Amino acid sequence: MATGSMPNFLLLIFFSFIKGTLSASSAGAQDGSSISETQYEIEISTNILNIIYFFVLSALGLILVFLGTKLIRLTCFIFGFMMLFLVSWMVIHKIDYLNQNQYLALFITSHLLGLVGGLFCFFIPVLSLFTSGFLLLATMLNLVICLTGLKLVALGWIIIVSIGLLFSGVSIYYPKVMFPLASSTLGAQLFALGLDLYLNMGFYKFSTGFYYQKFVKIGAGNHALQGLLASLLPVAILGFIFQYKMFNYEETSSRKKRISRWSALPKLPGVNRNFSSASSTPMVTKQ
């Protein structure tokens, strides 16, 4: 696949750095792990697609960081899309000798499957709680492994998948905390991808290091990449605090939102919507 092709740009939209979180552990059986000494210097792209996706990725990333729990349906759709999209796309990457037509057909199919996953989470938001917990821990563990350069191979897949599944269950029981945390964390990484696409800061190569077993060394010369990685955690924390406070705000003294474990997402099983005597605004309570 040629670098800079349309499919590669589209992959960046959907956090391509977590391609390896769901792939089979047998993928690590191959030898050839390496550490790249490449130093990335900021270089503004003049490619029109890079510029367009820079704005799209940056805008979407900021929305997830600060407004993920407010635009709840959009966030649910993104989480659902990602889960099935990544599974299908990594299957494609395990198929050798695809011609152009076969690749295009499978590429479209992966997006259609992602659309199905997004719609499922859109209409059944409790599923997005499961995916949000998995994506949160999987992406963070992936970045940690890429940062340390540990060649865990099969063990790495086991760690990522098992801990990701564990936190999927945690997200279902503590959505008020886990959902905005996942939204802000994934949004921060998406924003970083947007900057990397436009400024060539090396984040994409770094974050896919574990999947390809080709790690990028964070040397003294990669100042832009170092700064980008260092900013991920503060941005994610800031976004989480902002969303958590906004989620719990009380608009007036006569109209209060009673938050239960399930009220972070609309139309969940076990949720009953009643009306307060002070206004016609529904209050969320758990049955």
N, C-alpha and C positions, 0 to 999 in steps of 0.2 A: 504494500500500500504506500503510495507516494506521500511524502510529508507535505502538509498543506492542502491536501485534497478536501473536498466538501465533507465526506464522512468523518474525517478527523476533526474538523471544526465542529460538526454537530455533536460529536462525542464529548467535546469539552463542555458543552452546555449542561450535560448531566453528570458532572463530577467524575470524569474519566479516571481520576486517581484511585477510585475504589473498585476498579475492574476485578482485582484479585480476591475480593472479600468472599465471594461465593464459589470460586472455582474449586475443582477437585484437588485433593492434596497430592494426587499422583503427578500433577504438573511440576512439582518440585523435584521430581526424580531425575530430571535432566541436570547435567553438569554445566559449567560455563558461567557461574556467578562471577560478576566483576564489579569493580568500583571505578566510576568514571572520574577523571581528573579535570573534566571540562570546566572552564570558568566562563560564567555567563555575564555579559555586559549589557546594560540597558541599551536597547536599540528599538526606536519607535518604528512600528510597522506601517507601511504605506499600502498594504493590501486592503482593499475595500471590505472583504469578508472579515478580516481581523478587526477592523475598526467597528464594523456593525456588531460583531459578537462581543467585542469589548464593552460596548454600551449595554447590550442585552444582558450579558453575564453580570456586569457590575450592578445594574439596576435590580436584577432578580436577586442577586446576593444580598444587597442592602435591604430589600423587602423582607427576605427571610430572616435577616439578622434582627431587624427592629419591628417588623409587623407580621411575623409568622403566625402568631396566635390570634391576631386580629383578622387577617385574611386566611381564616382557618381552612376553608375549602380548597384554596389554591395550594396551600402547604400539604394538605392531605393528598391531593392529586400528584404533586411532585414526588412525595415519598413512595406512593404506589407505583408510579411510572418507573422510578429508579429500580425498584426491586425486581420487577420482571424484565425490564430492559437490560439490566446488567447480567442476569442469568442467561438470557438468550444471546446477548452479544458475546459473552465469554465462550459460549458453545461455538459460535462462529469462529472465534480465534483459535479453536482447537482443530478446525477443519483445514487440512492442507490442500494446496493446489486448486483454489477457487479461481475460476475465470471471472471476468468483469461482470457478466450478466448474473452469474450465480451469487457473486458477492453483493450486487445491488439488490437482488431478490431477498437474500437473507437479511440485508441491512434494513430493508423496508419491513420485513416480517418482525424483526426485533423491536422496531418502533411501534408496530401495531400491537404487539404483545405488551409493550410498555403502556400503551394507551389503555389496554384492558385493565392492567394493574392500577393505573391511575383512576379509572372510572370506579373500580371496586372500592378503592379507598375513599373516593369522593362521596359515594353513596353509603358506604359502611365505614365511617371514620374510625371505629375501633381497630380496624386493620392497620390504619396508619400509625396508631400507637405502637403496634408490634414492629412495623418497619422502621419507625423513627428511632426506637431503642437500638435496633440492630445496626442501622446506618451510622448512628452516633458513635457507638463503640468500635465498629469495624473501621471507620475512617480514621479515628484517633489512634487505634492500635497500628493501623497501616502506616501512619505518619511516624509513629514512634519507631517501628521497625526500620523504616527507610532512613530515619535520622541516625540510628545506631549502626545501621549496615549489617545487622545480624543475619547470617545466612541460615535461617531456621528452616526454610523450605517447607516440607510437609508439616512439621510441628507448628510453623507459623500459621498455616491454614487452620489447623485444629484450634489454636489459641483464639484466632480472630472469630471463627464461626461460633465456637462454644461460648465465649464471653459475650459475643453479640447477641446470641439467643437468650442468654441469661438476662441481659439488660432489656431485651424485648419484653420479658415478663415484668420487669420492674417498671417499665414505661406504662404498662396497662394499669398497674395499681397506683402509680404516682404520676398521672398525666399533667397535673398542674405544674410540676417541676420539670419532668423529663421532656415534655413536648416543646416548650420554649427553649430548653437547653439544646435539643437536637436541631431545632430550626436555626438558632443563632450560630451554632457550630458549623453546620453544613453551609449556611449562608456565607460565613466568613471564608470558608474554603472556596466556595463558588466565586466570590469576589476576587480572591487571590488568583484563580484561574483566568478571570477576565483581564486582570492586570498583566499576567504572564503572557497571554495571547497577544496583547498590544505592545508590551515592552520587552518581551523575551527575557524574563527573569529566571527561568529554569525551574519553575514550580511544577510544571507538568511532568518533566523528566524526573524530578526528584520524587514526586508522589507516586509514580508508577514503578519505582525502583524495585519494590518487593515483588510485584507481579511479574516483571520481566527478569528479575534477578540481575539487574544492572543498576547498581546504586550510584547516586550522584554524591560525590564528596563535598561537604560544606567547608571549603577551604578559605584561606584568608582573602582570596580574590573575589569570592562570590558575595560581595557586600549586599547587593540588591536582594538576592535569595535569602540571605541571613535576616535582613530586615523584614522581608515578607513573612518568613516563618515566625519570627519573633512577634509579629503583630497579630497573628491568628488568635492566640489565647486572649489577649486583652480585648480584641474586638468581639469575640464570642461571649466573654463575660459581660461586657458592656451591653451587648444586645440581649443577653439573658435577663439581666437586672431590669432593663427597660421594659421588656415584654412582661416580666413577672409583676412589676409594679402596675403596668397598664392593665393587666388582666384582672387585678384585684381592686381596681379603682371603684369608688362609689360616686356616681354622677351627682346625686342629690341625697339629702337626708331622708326624703320620702320614697326614694327608689333605690333600693340596695340589692346588690347581686349576691345571693348566698351561694358560695362556691362549695361544691361537693367534689368527691373524687372523680366523678364522671362528667362534670359540667364543663370541662375544658373543651369538649367537642360536642357538636350538635347531634341530636337524634341518635344517641347511643342506647343500647339495650339497658333496661333498668332505670331509665330516667323519665321523670314525670314533670311536665311543665304546667305550673299553676300560675295564677295571677294574684298580684298583691292587691290589698284593699285600697291602697293609696293611688295606684295607677293601673293602667291596662298593660303594663310591661310584664312579660312573663318572668317568673323567678324559677331558677333551676333547682330542683330538689331530687334527691335519690329516693326511690321507692323503698 
